[in-house]
Amino acid sequence: MRKIHLELKKNFSLSDFSILVQESKKWANKKLIDIKPIQVFTSIIEAAIFPAAKVLDPELMTKTYDEILVFVRSDEFNATEREKEEIIKQLEIFYKRIHDFELELYGRTLDDKVFNWNDFRGKYVLVNFTASWCGPCKREIPFILEAYEKYHDKGFEVISVYVWDKLEDSKKAVEEEKLPWIILSEELTEKADLPKQGTVYGIQGVPTVLLVDKGGKIISTDIRGAKLDETLSKLFDEKNDK
């Protein structure tokens, strides 16, 4: 699976859609060795479809999505009914993300309050999936802080989602870094009987940074370092008053 993930991530093209279902079948028919079916599907689809979605043919995306759904529901796919249900839910989330490019963030804040995504409509939002133990995540903070201070008054917001992290460690990291924006905790979200954000959004590693426009659509999945300020500068210079 790792080989498939890396190859699709680096060299993905339209022709790869023709092998997506076949690769999925091959792994399934091998009983996935020690890998759960949902791990295979989320890895392949997140690695292949989502990063390249802006240049893909919508009809081809829909056709492939439908083919995979049919296969997952079939007896040919070697998985339990519960695993199939999990995969189908995940596929639906991915399809919505790549087809509409919309994000509907949810969860519990670090102080265990209900988070309301609607409060951020009409603003550009940087959603930063992170963790207290992640070195590259910490190196991103100065860039995000600088952008927040520079563009916050113009309508720019930041939300950090701490995934795969203990609550006390998340709190300590936020306090040390003096982060001024809203923080979501995957641990508190799960305790509130809600699905983990990392699973729902198909997060494969941290930091994962998404830039969302005023209408809730994802406009960038690769906006780290100095590229953040460059992008925001263009957005606010050209679109802030529109």
KOLFIMI-194094 format. One line per field, with one value per residue (C-alpha): x, y, z negated; residue in one letter. Coordinates in Angstrom, 3 decimals. Each point is the difference from the previous one (the first is absolute). Layout:
xx = c(X, ...) .
yy = c(Y, ...) .
zz = c(Z, ...) .
type = c(a, ...) .
END
This chain:
xx = c(0.000, 2.829, 1.401, -3.392, -0.409, 3.365, -0.249, -3.447, 0.958, 2.995, -0.994, -3.780, -1.671, -3.375, 1.094, 0.431, -3.742, -0.151, 2.102, -1.551, -2.725, 2.310, 2.592, -2.735, -1.254, 3.497, 0.557, -3.448, 0.375, 3.283, -2.063, 1.973, 2.651, 0.010, -1.525, -3.624, -2.067, -0.784, 3.710, 0.634, -2.856, 0.603, 3.697, -0.547, -2.837, 1.511, 3.373, -1.312, -3.234, -0.087, 3.345, -0.602, -3.730, 0.204, 1.355, -2.180, -2.962, -3.133, -1.701, 3.005, 0.116, -3.669, 0.376, 2.928, -1.745, -3.074, 2.132, 1.744, -3.310, -1.441, 3.078, 0.026, -3.651, 0.585, 0.773, 3.264, 1.426, 1.345, -1.109, -2.586, -3.256, 1.168, 3.254, -1.945, -2.234, 3.062, 1.588, -3.169, -0.335, 3.629, -0.412, -3.023, 2.014, 2.878, -2.324, -1.632, 3.419, 1.272, -3.274, -1.050, 3.302, -1.962, 1.038, -2.397, 2.182, -1.420, 1.084, 0.720, 2.311, 2.919, -2.231, -2.626, -2.508, -2.000, 1.672, -2.203, 1.404, -2.688, 1.706, 2.821, -2.073, 1.001, 3.653, 3.141, 0.915, 3.210, -0.762, 3.179, -0.028, 2.848, 1.371, 2.061, 2.709, 0.437, 3.258, -1.016, -3.267, 1.937, 2.093, -3.177, -1.263, 2.098, -1.298, -3.603, 0.336, 1.460, -2.820, -2.619, 1.321, 0.240, -3.351, -2.312, -1.573, -0.640, -2.036, 2.526, -0.481, 2.004, -1.260, 2.387, -1.236, 2.150, -0.190, 1.589, 0.862, -0.656, -2.103, 2.545, 2.744, -2.154, -0.754, 3.664, 1.041, -2.637, 1.025, 3.702, -0.557, -2.579, -2.351, -2.788, -2.473, -2.551, 1.407, -1.901, 0.851, -0.513, 0.051, -2.866, -1.864, 0.162, -1.110, -3.063, -0.886, 0.996, 2.317, 3.664, 0.817, 3.176, -2.012, -2.895, 2.194, 2.422, 3.032, 3.064, 2.581, 0.650, 0.276, -2.838, -1.063, -3.162, -0.946, -3.747, -1.609, -2.932, -2.514, 1.485, 1.805, 3.503, 2.274, 3.382, 1.381, 3.635, 0.555, 2.813, 2.874, 0.467, -2.561, -2.748, 0.775, 0.472, -3.419, -1.822, 1.601, -1.454, -3.402, -0.460, 1.493, -2.260, -3.135, -0.434, -2.323, -1.972) .
yy = c(0.000, 2.416, -0.451, 0.794, 3.020, 1.504, -0.619, 1.527, 2.937, 0.930, -1.051, 0.104, 0.629, -0.581, -3.398, -1.182, -0.003, -3.112, -1.915, 1.282, -2.613, -2.790, 0.847, 0.067, -3.405, -1.451, 1.059, -1.161, -3.422, -0.465, 0.532, 3.197, -1.921, 1.805, 3.210, 0.943, 0.667, 3.565, 0.778, -1.111, 1.977, 3.207, -0.083, -0.599, 2.459, 2.755, -0.349, -0.233, 1.889, 2.918, 1.748, -0.272, 0.690, 3.502, -1.317, -3.066, -0.640, 0.106, -2.700, -2.288, 0.644, -0.881, -3.137, -1.248, 0.859, -1.978, -2.982, -0.111, 0.236, -2.896, -2.084, 0.764, -1.029, -3.248, -3.453, 0.112, 2.512, -1.914, 2.088, -0.103, 1.913, 2.468, 0.594, 0.510, 2.573, 1.878, 0.005, 1.217, 2.868, 0.944, -0.166, 2.283, 2.535, -0.132, 0.353, 3.058, 1.520, -0.560, 0.777, 3.088, 0.910, 0.939, -0.504, -0.247, 0.002, -1.218, -1.103, 1.176, 2.837, -0.326, 1.290, -2.629, 2.286, -0.776, 1.363, 1.780, 0.066, 2.465, 2.689, -0.009, 0.398, 3.040, -0.202, -1.633, -2.776, -1.945, -3.414, -1.422, -3.697, -0.311, -1.752, 1.052, -2.586, 0.967, 1.838, 1.215, 1.285, 2.169, 1.409, 1.123, 2.027, 3.169, 0.233, -0.467, 2.466, 2.624, -0.481, 0.114, 3.281, 1.496, -1.068, -0.729, 3.457, -0.425, -3.163, -2.808, -2.691, -2.999, -3.196, -2.630, -3.576, -2.109, -3.603, -3.159, 2.063, -0.176, 2.850, 1.102, 0.044, 2.073, 2.512, 0.270, 0.583, 2.690, 1.776, -0.115, 1.294, 2.572, -0.833, 2.633, -1.900, -2.753, -3.447, -3.245, -3.191, -3.358, -1.657, 2.158, -0.431, -3.767, 0.204, 1.897, -3.088, 1.678, -1.586, 0.931, 2.856, -1.692, -3.001, 1.944, 2.350, -2.716, 1.622, -2.095, 2.093, 3.284, 2.799, -0.034, 3.536, 0.926, 3.497, 0.566, 2.926, 2.183, -2.481, -2.975, -1.475, -1.400, 2.021, -1.352, -3.137, 1.053, 3.374, -0.416, 2.286, 3.275, -1.131, 0.849, 3.725, 0.059, -1.550, 2.149, 3.150, -0.721, -0.970, 3.100, 2.375, -1.315, -1.269, 1.457, 2.757, -2.106) .
zz = c(0.000, -0.795, 3.520, 1.538, -2.276, 0.910, 3.716, 0.279, -2.188, 2.139, 3.492, 0.085, 3.340, 1.599, 1.266, -3.596, -0.452, 2.157, -2.546, -3.221, -0.164, 1.163, -2.638, -2.646, 1.137, -0.035, -3.588, -1.070, 1.625, -1.837, -3.172, -0.513, -1.927, -3.393, 1.317, -0.556, 3.138, -1.010, -0.339, 3.569, 1.443, -1.925, 0.869, 3.712, 0.431, -2.145, 1.691, 3.536, 0.377, -2.414, 0.772, 3.744, 0.016, 1.444, 3.290, 0.307, 2.245, -2.251, 2.079, -0.402, -3.746, -0.338, 2.120, -2.077, -3.260, 1.108, 1.030, -3.355, -1.870, 1.999, -0.723, -3.730, -0.267, 1.894, -1.405, 1.926, -2.467, -2.978, -2.984, -2.779, 0.335, -2.632, 1.878, 3.213, -1.680, -1.296, 3.450, 1.707, -2.496, 0.575, 3.767, -0.183, -1.995, 2.474, 2.956, -1.522, -0.619, 3.533, 1.763, -1.924, -1.664, -3.096, -3.580, -2.921, -3.074, -3.304, -3.460, -3.532, -0.903, -2.383, -2.816, 0.940, 1.688, 3.133, 3.112, 2.563, 3.529, 1.101, -2.068, 2.551, 3.141, 2.026, -1.023, 1.278, -2.442, -0.418, -1.507, -1.475, -0.952, -2.471, -3.098, -3.002, 0.708, 3.664, 0.788, 3.494, -1.522, -2.432, 2.830, 1.753, -2.978, 0.584, 3.579, -1.125, -2.871, 2.323, 2.502, -2.755, -1.374, 3.480, 1.455, -2.928, 0.042, 3.719, -0.468, -0.448, -2.644, -1.159, -1.613, -1.314, -0.350, -2.303, 1.213, -1.421, -3.075, -3.726, -1.354, -2.578, 2.629, 2.350, -2.743, -0.941, 3.616, 0.536, -3.196, 0.878, 3.524, -1.170, 2.860, 0.224, 2.178, -0.627, -0.750, 0.526, -1.856, 1.691, -3.429, -1.318, 3.269, -0.370, -3.642, 1.217, 2.087, 3.253, 2.604, -0.191, 2.373, 1.206, 1.175, 1.478, 2.001, 1.065, -1.618, 0.827, -1.846, -1.762, 0.685, 2.518, 0.878, 1.905, 1.122, 0.263, 1.815, -1.102, 1.361, -1.819, 3.000, -0.305, 2.266, -1.070, -1.635, 0.330, -1.628, -2.490, -0.913, 1.871, 2.575, -2.501, -0.037, 3.767, 0.545, -2.534, 1.349, 3.437, -1.397, -2.094, 2.542, 2.742, -1.731, -3.453, 1.126, 2.455) .
type = c(m, r, k, i, h, l, e, l, k, k, n, f, s, l, s, d, f, s, i, l, v, q, e, s, k, k, w, a, n, k, k, l, i, d, i, k, p, i, q, v, f, t, s, i, i, e, a, a, i, f, p, a, a, k, v, l, d, p, e, l, m, t, k, t, y, d, e, i, l, v, f, v, r, s, d, e, f, n, a, t, e, r, e, k, e, e, i, i, k, q, l, e, i, f, y, k, r, i, h, d, f, e, l, e, l, y, g, r, t, l, d, d, k, v, f, n, w, n, d, f, r, g, k, y, v, l, v, n, f, t, a, s, w, c, g, p, c, k, r, e, i, p, f, i, l, e, a, y, e, k, y, h, d, k, g, f, e, v, i, s, v, y, v, w, d, k, l, e, d, s, k, k, a, v, e, e, e, k, l, p, w, i, i, l, s, e, e, l, t, e, k, a, d, l, p, k, q, g, t, v, y, g, i, q, g, v, p, t, v, l, l, v, d, k, g, g, k, i, i, s, t, d, i, r, g, a, k, l, d, e, t, l, s, k, l, f, d, e, k, n, d, k) .
END
